[in-house]
Amino acid sequence: MTQQIPTILNTPLSIYRIVTTTVACPEIDMELRNQRIVLHIRFSPQFPLLSLTNAVDGRAFQEVVKHVKTYVDTLRLFRGGMQPILDASKFSIPEPLSNWQEYRRFMHQNRGRNCTDALMAFLQNPVAADEISQLGLAPNQVDGQTTPHDLVYFREILGRLRPMDQAQKQAIMDNIERHYPNILRQLLNEVVAQERLAQAQERDNFYQNTLTILKQQVIGQDQAVEKMAAILATQRNLDSNKVFLCVGPSGVGKTELAKAVSRTRENRFILLQMQTCQEEHHVSKIFGSPPGYVGSQDKPHFAQEIDKWRPTLVSIEGTTKNYHISNLVVLFDEFEKAHSRIKQSLLTLFDEGLYVAQFIENDRNVTCRYELKKCIIVNTSNLYKDEVLRASSSGQSSDQIVELFKQLNRDSPTRESLSAELLGRMSVIPFGPIPRGEAYQRIARLKLNDFCNELRQEFGCRLVDVETENLVLSALETKLYGDGTDIRRFRRYFDEIKPILYQSHQNWGPMANKKLTFCCIEEALYLKVSIYLEEFLRYHFLGVAPLRLP
């Protein structure tokens, strides 16, 4: 079997393949330009096939055609007058082939040799350059005009360096830098670009995953959720902390957002209600009392909450204990209500992530220093809530509302306003009203489901469910929406209808075999009562309790 190079109609050089089967056909053995060339010619119904043992350019091919015509004419006499057509346009090499370098590499590999091996041998011993010159990989051949195909071999070289010891790697890298400086520069740029792309993809994945988690828990506040997720994505690989101020009316999801963020941190969550820190002496709840004052023997509440998450003790210096704690979500709820001294005292925590607590332990003054890393600090505030609500309802963007809030804090200060230093350390996230329709009714569904479970447990009934859910949810929205704020109205409404249910309960008898069903009749809410009849395997309607309130 002789390896041949098929010249297939209009086939580009890059997909030439070696064939090992030669069809019996006439053969011409000729010499062209001091080069021996063996040709095989056969005839087919579609087009003639010409195979050469050596590659020739287009000009040489024309000479081959001219030399072979005499033989073909003679051959025709023995083929019953069959007229072979040797039209150069029907062959794949009528035009000069520009990339013979690629062809030589292809043939090199098909003889069982490896181009990367040849390049590696040169990099280990730059004196021997004959082989890579034949392959077009010598420094003077590729470093100035590198093609994508050249870079393939150098990428493979980098892969081979990984298992080598440091000295071997260094020697080869030095030779690449010495002989192929432009290629090395391209490879370095490639690695940096790939690293940036990987980081961007990882950041995008983290952003999308975080966004999904937050939106599952915080409904109807897409702008706030998206801003929080975007900032968290930028902080992901940093040791620094992030401090937020969520502003807007009550009951729209500010506190819920902080709790949702903790789900991305294994539910590592601390809550401090700042309305309990309205007096100056309440600073002891966070930082501790000086020696001799009431409460000085107690570890501050904030420090106790941090201790629940097992901070790492890194050193002890006399009576000072130094701790590290990371990946916590700390919520200072209703932050503006805290005394101004307490708010200002938190500057070091917001700025440097450092919290210091003092107390007396075993008759000794003890200081605990907690260094927070990769933590999220969320402050919620109702400050300027009416102005924020109006701006949001009028369609202003999140950025416009943030600027409005900062302007009000600066130009219309109140006792609860924040200092410029505090506000400058916080990313402000505004919250508006919850949109009507699908968003509000999603919240209504969640609250109603919670209430159904609550009733089932309190009354001990067999089942509590909802009939014509879309009508029930629409009726709840009509009754409770108001200005789209304060979703606590659901809780107050359910608490108010409980007495009605307890009054009706006296007429229902034992509840173990009863079903309660919320329903809507002519836009009014009712609770239907049914009894389960075991022998019929059916519920039987008993009556309804109207849920109208005065």
C-alpha positions as CSV (number, residue, x, y, z in Angstrom):
1,M,0.0,0.0,0.0
2,T,1.4,3.4,-1.0
3,Q,0.1,6.5,0.8
4,Q,-1.4,8.9,-1.7
5,I,-2.6,12.5,-1.5
6,P,-6.2,12.7,-3.0
7,T,-7.0,15.8,-4.9
8,I,-10.8,16.1,-4.3
9,L,-12.9,18.6,-6.2
10,N,-12.7,22.1,-4.6
11,T,-11.4,20.6,-1.3
12,P,-9.3,23.1,0.7
13,L,-5.8,22.2,1.8
14,S,-6.8,22.3,5.5
15,I,-8.8,19.1,5.2
16,Y,-6.5,17.1,2.9
17,R,-6.3,13.6,4.3
18,I,-3.9,10.7,3.6
19,V,-5.5,7.6,2.0
20,T,-3.9,4.2,2.3
21,T,-5.9,2.5,-0.5
22,T,-4.8,3.0,-4.1
23,V,-7.2,2.1,-6.8
24,A,-5.6,0.1,-9.6
25,C,-5.0,2.7,-12.3
26,P,-2.4,3.8,-14.9
27,E,0.7,5.2,-13.3
28,I,3.2,7.8,-14.7
29,D,6.6,8.1,-13.2
30,M,8.2,11.4,-14.1
31,E,10.8,13.9,-13.0
32,L,9.8,17.5,-12.7
33,R,12.3,20.2,-11.6
34,N,14.7,17.7,-10.3
35,Q,11.9,16.1,-8.3
36,R,10.6,12.6,-8.9
37,I,6.8,12.6,-9.0
38,V,4.6,9.5,-9.4
39,L,1.1,10.2,-10.7
40,H,-1.9,7.9,-10.6
41,I,-4.8,8.6,-13.0
42,R,-8.2,7.0,-13.1
43,F,-11.5,7.9,-14.6
44,S,-14.9,8.2,-12.9
45,P,-18.4,9.2,-14.0
46,Q,-18.1,12.5,-12.0
47,F,-14.6,13.7,-12.6
48,P,-11.1,12.4,-13.1
49,L,-9.0,11.8,-10.0
50,L,-5.3,12.6,-9.9
51,S,-3.1,11.6,-7.0
52,L,0.5,12.8,-6.5
53,T,3.1,11.3,-4.2
54,N,4.5,14.8,-3.7
55,A,2.9,18.2,-3.3
56,V,3.3,20.6,-6.2
57,D,2.2,24.2,-6.6
58,G,-0.3,25.4,-9.2
59,R,2.4,26.3,-11.8
60,A,4.0,22.9,-11.4
61,F,0.6,21.3,-11.7
62,Q,0.1,22.9,-15.1
63,E,3.4,21.3,-16.2
64,V,2.2,17.9,-14.9
65,V,-1.0,18.3,-16.9
66,K,1.0,19.1,-20.1
67,H,3.3,16.2,-19.6
68,V,0.5,13.7,-18.9
69,K,-1.7,14.7,-21.9
70,T,0.5,12.7,-24.3
71,Y,0.1,9.6,-22.1
72,V,-3.6,10.2,-21.8
73,D,-4.1,10.5,-25.5
74,T,-2.3,7.2,-25.9
75,L,-4.4,5.7,-23.2
76,R,-7.6,6.7,-24.9
77,L,-6.8,4.4,-27.8
78,F,-7.0,1.4,-25.4
79,R,-10.2,2.6,-23.7
80,G,-12.6,2.3,-26.6
81,G,-12.3,6.0,-27.5
82,M,-13.2,7.2,-24.0
83,Q,-12.2,10.9,-23.8
84,P,-10.7,11.8,-20.5
85,I,-10.9,15.4,-19.4
86,L,-8.0,16.9,-17.6
87,D,-9.4,20.3,-16.9
88,A,-7.3,22.0,-14.2
89,S,-10.4,23.8,-12.9
90,K,-11.9,20.5,-11.8
91,F,-9.0,19.6,-9.5
92,S,-8.4,20.9,-6.0
93,I,-4.9,22.2,-6.8
94,P,-5.2,24.4,-9.9
95,E,-4.4,27.5,-7.9
96,P,-1.1,27.9,-6.1
97,L,-1.3,26.7,-2.5
98,S,-0.1,29.5,-0.1
99,N,0.1,27.5,3.1
100,W,2.6,24.7,2.3
101,Q,3.8,25.2,5.9
102,E,0.6,23.8,7.2
103,Y,0.8,20.9,4.7
104,R,4.4,20.1,5.8
105,R,3.3,19.9,9.4
106,F,0.4,17.7,8.5
107,M,2.6,15.3,6.7
108,H,5.1,15.4,9.6
109,Q,2.4,14.3,12.0
110,N,1.1,11.6,9.6
111,R,4.5,10.0,9.6
112,G,4.1,9.4,13.3
113,R,6.0,12.5,14.5
114,N,4.8,15.4,16.6
115,C,5.3,19.1,15.9
116,T,5.1,20.0,19.6
117,D,7.8,17.4,20.3
118,A,10.0,19.1,17.8
119,L,9.3,22.6,19.3
120,M,10.0,21.3,22.8
121,A,13.3,19.8,21.7
122,F,14.3,23.1,20.3
123,L,13.3,25.0,23.5
124,Q,15.4,22.5,25.5
125,N,18.4,22.8,23.0
126,P,18.0,25.9,20.9
127,V,21.1,25.0,18.8
128,A,19.2,22.2,16.9
129,A,16.8,24.2,14.7
130,D,16.7,22.1,11.5
131,E,13.6,20.2,12.3
132,I,11.5,23.2,13.4
133,S,12.7,25.1,10.3
134,Q,11.3,22.4,8.1
135,L,8.0,22.8,10.0
136,G,8.0,26.6,9.8
137,L,8.3,27.0,13.6
138,A,11.7,28.6,13.8
139,P,11.8,32.0,15.6
140,N,12.5,33.9,12.4
141,Q,9.5,32.2,10.7
142,V,6.7,32.6,13.3
143,D,7.6,35.2,16.0
144,G,7.0,38.2,13.7
145,Q,3.9,36.9,11.9
146,T,2.3,34.4,14.2
147,T,-0.8,32.5,13.0
148,P,-3.5,31.0,15.2
149,H,-2.2,27.6,14.1
150,D,1.3,28.4,15.4
151,L,0.0,29.3,18.8
152,V,-1.5,25.8,19.2
153,Y,1.9,24.3,19.7
154,F,3.0,26.9,22.2
155,R,-0.2,26.3,24.2
156,E,0.6,22.6,24.3
157,I,4.1,23.5,25.5
158,L,2.6,25.4,28.4
159,G,0.5,22.4,29.3
160,R,3.6,20.2,29.3
161,L,5.3,22.5,31.7
162,R,2.9,21.9,34.6
163,P,4.3,18.6,35.9
164,M,7.9,19.7,35.4
165,D,10.1,20.9,38.3
166,Q,10.8,24.6,38.7
167,A,14.2,24.5,37.2
168,Q,13.0,22.8,34.0
169,K,10.1,25.2,33.7
170,Q,12.3,28.2,34.2
171,A,14.8,27.1,31.5
172,I,12.1,26.6,28.9
173,M,10.3,29.8,29.7
174,D,13.5,31.7,29.5
175,N,14.1,30.2,26.0
176,I,10.6,31.1,24.9
177,E,11.1,34.7,26.1
178,R,14.5,34.9,24.4
179,H,13.6,33.3,21.0
180,Y,9.8,34.0,20.8
181,P,9.1,37.2,22.7
182,N,6.1,38.2,20.6
183,I,4.5,34.8,21.0
184,L,5.1,34.9,24.8
185,R,3.4,38.3,24.9
186,Q,0.4,36.9,23.1
187,L,0.2,33.9,25.4
188,L,0.3,36.1,28.5
189,N,-2.4,38.3,27.1
190,E,-4.5,35.2,26.3
191,V,-4.1,33.9,29.9
192,V,-5.1,37.3,31.4
193,A,-8.1,37.5,29.1
194,Q,-9.2,34.0,30.0
195,E,-8.8,34.8,33.6
196,R,-10.9,37.9,33.3
197,L,-13.5,36.1,31.4
198,A,-13.6,33.3,34.0
199,Q,-14.0,35.9,36.8
200,A,-16.7,37.7,34.9
201,Q,-18.6,34.4,34.3
202,E,-18.2,33.4,37.9
203,R,-19.4,36.8,39.0
204,D,-22.4,36.6,36.7
205,N,-23.2,33.2,38.0
206,F,-22.9,34.4,41.6
207,Y,-25.1,37.4,40.8
208,Q,-27.8,35.3,39.2
209,N,-27.8,32.8,42.0
210,T,-28.0,35.5,44.6
211,L,-30.7,37.3,42.7
212,T,-32.8,34.1,42.6
213,I,-32.5,33.6,46.3
214,L,-33.3,37.1,47.2
215,K,-36.3,37.3,44.8
216,Q,-37.8,34.1,46.4
217,Q,-38.1,35.9,49.7
218,V,-38.5,39.6,48.8
219,I,-41.4,40.2,46.5
220,G,-42.2,43.4,44.6
221,Q,-38.9,45.1,45.2
222,D,-37.0,44.2,42.1
223,Q,-34.8,47.3,41.9
224,A,-33.7,47.0,45.6
225,V,-33.0,43.3,45.2
226,E,-31.0,43.7,42.0
227,K,-28.9,46.5,43.5
228,M,-28.2,44.4,46.6
229,A,-27.2,41.3,44.4
230,A,-25.0,43.4,42.2
231,I,-23.0,44.9,45.1
232,L,-22.7,41.5,46.8
233,A,-21.3,40.1,43.5
234,T,-18.5,42.7,43.5
235,Q,-17.6,41.9,47.2
236,R,-17.6,38.2,46.8
237,N,-13.8,37.6,46.7
238,L,-12.8,40.5,49.0
239,D,-12.2,40.5,52.8
240,S,-13.9,43.9,53.2
241,N,-17.4,44.3,54.6
242,K,-20.4,46.0,52.9
243,V,-22.7,48.4,54.7
244,F,-26.2,49.1,53.4
245,L,-29.0,51.5,54.4
246,C,-32.4,50.4,53.3
247,V,-34.8,53.3,53.3
248,G,-38.5,53.6,52.6
249,P,-41.9,53.0,54.3
250,S,-42.6,50.3,56.8
251,G,-43.7,46.8,55.8
252,V,-42.3,46.7,52.2
253,G,-39.5,44.2,52.7
254,K,-36.4,46.1,54.1
255,T,-36.0,43.7,57.0
256,E,-36.9,40.7,54.8
257,L,-34.1,41.6,52.4
258,A,-31.5,41.4,55.2
259,K,-32.9,38.0,56.2
260,A,-32.8,36.9,52.6
261,V,-29.2,37.9,52.3
262,S,-28.3,35.7,55.3
263,R,-29.5,32.7,53.2
264,T,-26.5,33.2,51.0
265,R,-24.3,33.1,54.2
266,E,-25.6,29.8,55.7
267,N,-28.2,31.8,57.7
268,R,-25.5,33.5,59.8
269,F,-27.7,36.3,61.0
270,I,-27.7,38.8,63.9
271,L,-30.6,41.2,64.6
272,L,-30.4,44.3,66.9
273,Q,-33.5,46.4,67.4
274,M,-32.3,50.0,67.5
275,Q,-35.5,51.4,68.8
276,T,-34.3,49.9,72.2
277,C,-31.2,52.2,72.0
278,Q,-32.8,55.6,72.0
279,E,-31.1,56.8,75.2
280,E,-27.5,57.7,75.5
281,H,-26.8,55.1,78.2
282,H,-28.2,52.4,76.0
283,V,-24.7,52.4,74.4
284,S,-23.9,49.7,77.0
285,K,-26.1,47.2,75.1
286,I,-23.7,47.3,72.2
287,F,-20.3,48.3,73.6
288,G,-20.7,47.5,77.4
289,S,-20.7,49.6,80.5
290,P,-17.6,51.2,82.1
291,P,-16.3,49.6,85.3
292,G,-18.5,50.5,88.3
293,Y,-21.6,51.1,86.3
294,V,-24.7,49.0,86.3
295,G,-24.4,46.1,83.8
296,S,-20.6,46.3,83.6
297,Q,-20.4,42.7,84.7
298,D,-22.4,41.6,81.7
299,K,-21.0,40.9,78.3
300,P,-22.8,43.3,75.8
301,H,-25.7,41.9,73.9
302,F,-24.1,42.5,70.5
303,A,-21.0,40.6,71.6
304,Q,-23.1,37.7,72.9
305,E,-24.9,37.5,69.5
306,I,-21.5,37.4,67.7
307,D,-20.3,34.6,70.0
308,K,-23.2,32.4,68.9
309,W,-21.4,32.1,65.6
310,R,-18.1,31.0,67.1
311,P,-15.6,33.7,66.2
312,T,-12.0,32.6,65.9
313,L,-9.7,33.6,68.8
314,V,-6.5,34.7,67.2
315,S,-4.6,36.2,70.2
316,I,-4.7,37.3,73.8
317,E,-2.8,40.3,74.9
318,G,-3.1,40.8,78.6
319,T,-6.9,41.2,79.3
320,T,-7.6,41.9,75.6
321,K,-8.9,39.0,73.4
322,N,-8.7,39.4,69.6
323,Y,-11.3,37.6,67.5
324,H,-12.0,37.2,63.7
325,I,-15.5,36.5,62.4
326,S,-16.6,36.3,58.8
327,N,-19.7,35.9,56.6
328,L,-22.1,37.3,59.1
329,V,-25.2,39.3,58.2
330,V,-25.8,42.0,60.9
331,L,-29.1,43.9,60.8
332,F,-29.5,47.1,62.8
333,D,-33.3,47.5,62.4
334,E,-34.8,51.0,62.5
335,F,-31.3,52.4,62.7
336,E,-32.4,56.1,62.8
337,K,-34.1,55.6,66.1
338,A,-30.9,54.9,68.0
339,H,-29.3,57.8,70.0
340,S,-26.9,59.9,67.9
341,R,-23.9,58.9,70.2
342,I,-24.7,55.2,69.5
343,K,-24.9,55.7,65.8
344,Q,-21.7,57.6,65.7
345,S,-20.0,54.9,67.8
346,L,-20.6,52.4,65.1
347,L,-18.5,54.4,62.6
348,T,-15.4,52.2,63.4
349,L,-17.5,49.0,62.7
350,F,-18.8,50.4,59.4
351,D,-15.4,51.8,58.3
352,E,-12.9,49.2,59.5
353,G,-15.0,46.2,60.5
354,L,-13.8,46.6,64.1
355,Y,-16.1,46.2,67.1
356,V,-14.8,46.5,70.7
357,A,-16.7,45.3,73.7
358,Q,-15.9,45.9,77.4
359,F,-17.1,44.1,80.5
360,I,-15.9,42.6,83.8
361,E,-15.1,38.9,84.0
362,N,-13.8,37.2,87.1
363,D,-13.3,40.7,88.7
364,R,-11.1,41.8,85.8
365,N,-11.8,44.4,83.1
366,V,-11.9,42.5,79.8
367,T,-11.8,43.8,76.3
368,C,-13.0,41.8,73.3
369,R,-11.9,43.0,69.9
370,Y,-13.9,41.5,67.0
371,E,-12.5,42.0,63.5
372,L,-15.3,41.4,60.9
373,K,-14.4,40.2,57.4
374,K,-16.7,39.5,54.4
375,C,-19.6,40.6,56.5
376,I,-22.8,42.3,55.4
377,I,-24.2,45.1,57.6
378,V,-27.7,46.2,56.9
379,N,-29.4,49.2,58.5
380,T,-33.1,49.8,57.9
381,S,-34.7,53.2,58.3
382,N,-38.1,54.9,57.9
383,L,-36.3,58.3,57.7
384,Y,-38.0,60.5,55.1
385,K,-40.3,57.6,54.3
386,D,-43.1,59.8,52.9
387,E,-40.8,61.6,50.5
388,V,-39.2,58.3,49.4
389,L,-42.7,56.8,48.9
390,R,-43.9,59.7,46.8
391,A,-40.7,59.7,44.6
392,S,-41.0,56.0,44.0
393,S,-44.8,56.2,43.2
394,S,-44.1,58.9,40.7
395,G,-41.7,56.6,38.8
396,Q,-38.3,58.1,39.8
397,S,-35.4,55.8,39.4
398,S,-33.5,54.2,42.3
399,D,-30.5,56.5,41.7
400,Q,-32.8,59.6,41.7
401,I,-34.4,58.5,45.0
402,V,-31.0,57.9,46.6
403,E,-29.9,61.5,45.7
404,L,-33.2,62.8,47.1
405,F,-32.7,61.0,50.3
406,K,-29.1,62.3,50.7
407,Q,-30.3,65.9,49.9
408,L,-33.1,65.7,52.5
409,N,-30.7,64.3,55.1
410,R,-28.4,67.2,54.4
411,D,-30.8,70.1,53.9
412,S,-33.8,69.1,56.1
413,P,-32.1,67.5,59.1
414,T,-34.2,66.1,62.0
415,R,-33.2,64.6,65.3
416,E,-33.0,61.2,63.6
417,S,-31.0,62.3,60.5
418,L,-27.6,60.7,59.9
419,S,-24.2,62.4,59.9
420,A,-22.4,62.8,56.7
421,E,-19.7,60.5,57.9
422,L,-22.2,57.7,58.6
423,L,-24.1,58.1,55.4
424,G,-20.9,58.2,53.4
425,R,-20.1,54.7,54.6
426,M,-23.4,53.2,53.4
427,S,-24.8,52.1,50.1
428,V,-28.4,53.4,50.1
429,I,-31.1,51.2,48.7
430,P,-34.6,52.7,48.4
431,F,-37.8,50.7,48.7
432,G,-41.1,51.8,47.2
433,P,-44.6,50.5,47.4
434,I,-45.3,46.9,46.5
435,P,-46.9,46.8,42.9
436,R,-50.5,45.9,42.6
437,G,-51.6,42.6,41.0
438,E,-49.2,39.6,40.7
439,A,-46.6,40.8,43.2
440,Y,-49.0,41.9,45.9
441,Q,-51.1,38.7,45.5
442,R,-48.0,36.5,45.7
443,I,-47.5,38.0,49.2
444,A,-51.2,37.6,50.0
445,R,-50.9,33.9,49.0
446,L,-47.9,33.3,51.3
447,K,-49.6,35.1,54.2
448,L,-52.9,33.3,53.7
449,N,-51.1,29.9,53.5
450,D,-49.4,30.7,56.8
451,F,-52.7,31.6,58.4
452,C,-54.3,28.4,57.1
453,N,-51.6,26.3,58.8
454,E,-52.0,28.4,61.9
455,L,-55.8,27.8,62.0
456,R,-55.4,24.0,61.4
457,Q,-53.1,23.8,64.4
458,E,-55.2,26.1,66.7
459,F,-58.6,24.5,65.9
460,G,-57.3,20.9,65.4
461,C,-59.3,20.6,62.2
462,R,-58.8,18.0,59.5
463,L,-58.0,20.5,56.8
464,V,-57.9,24.3,56.0
465,D,-57.8,25.3,52.4
466,V,-58.7,28.0,49.9
467,E,-61.5,27.9,47.2
468,T,-61.4,30.0,44.1
469,E,-57.9,31.3,45.2
470,N,-57.7,34.0,42.5
471,L,-61.0,35.6,43.8
472,V,-59.9,35.3,47.5
473,L,-56.5,36.9,46.7
474,S,-58.1,39.7,44.7
475,A,-60.5,40.4,47.6
476,L,-57.6,40.6,50.1
477,E,-55.8,43.0,47.8
478,T,-58.9,45.2,47.5
479,K,-59.3,45.3,51.2
480,L,-55.7,45.6,52.4
481,Y,-53.6,47.2,49.6
482,G,-54.0,50.8,50.6
483,D,-50.9,52.7,49.3
484,G,-49.0,49.4,48.7
485,T,-47.0,49.5,52.0
486,D,-47.1,47.8,55.3
487,I,-47.7,44.1,54.5
488,R,-48.2,43.7,58.3
489,R,-51.8,44.5,57.5
490,F,-52.3,40.9,56.6
491,R,-51.3,39.9,60.2
492,R,-53.6,42.5,61.7
493,Y,-56.5,41.4,59.5
494,F,-56.1,37.7,60.3
495,D,-55.8,38.6,64.0
496,E,-59.0,40.6,63.8
497,I,-61.0,37.8,62.2
498,K,-59.9,35.2,64.7
499,P,-62.5,36.2,67.3
500,I,-65.2,35.8,64.6
501,L,-64.0,32.2,64.0
502,Y,-63.9,31.4,67.7
503,Q,-67.5,32.7,68.2
504,S,-68.6,30.5,65.3
505,H,-66.6,27.6,66.6
506,Q,-69.1,27.0,69.4
507,N,-71.7,25.9,66.8
508,W,-69.3,23.7,64.8
509,G,-68.7,21.0,67.4
510,P,-65.5,18.9,67.5
511,M,-63.1,20.0,64.7
512,A,-61.1,16.8,64.1
513,N,-63.4,15.8,61.2
514,K,-64.1,19.4,59.9
515,K,-62.7,21.3,57.0
516,L,-62.5,25.1,56.9
517,T,-62.4,26.7,53.4
518,F,-61.7,30.3,52.6
519,C,-63.9,31.5,49.7
520,C,-65.1,34.6,48.0
521,I,-68.8,35.3,47.3
522,E,-69.7,38.5,45.6
523,E,-66.3,40.1,46.5
524,A,-66.8,39.3,50.2
525,L,-64.7,36.8,52.1
526,Y,-66.3,33.8,53.9
527,L,-65.1,30.7,55.7
528,K,-67.1,27.6,54.8
529,V,-67.3,24.7,57.2
530,S,-67.7,21.1,56.0
531,I,-67.7,17.8,57.9
532,Y,-66.0,14.7,56.6
533,L,-68.3,11.6,56.4
534,E,-66.1,8.6,56.6
535,E,-68.7,6.2,55.1
536,F,-69.1,8.3,52.0
537,L,-65.5,9.4,51.8
538,R,-66.8,12.9,51.2
539,Y,-67.0,16.3,52.8
540,H,-70.6,17.6,53.5
541,F,-71.2,21.4,53.7
542,L,-72.5,22.7,57.0
543,G,-72.5,26.5,56.7
544,V,-70.4,29.6,56.3
545,A,-69.0,32.3,58.6
546,P,-68.8,35.8,57.1
547,L,-65.5,37.4,57.6
548,R,-66.8,41.0,57.3
549,L,-65.3,43.4,59.8
550,P,-66.9,46.6,61.1
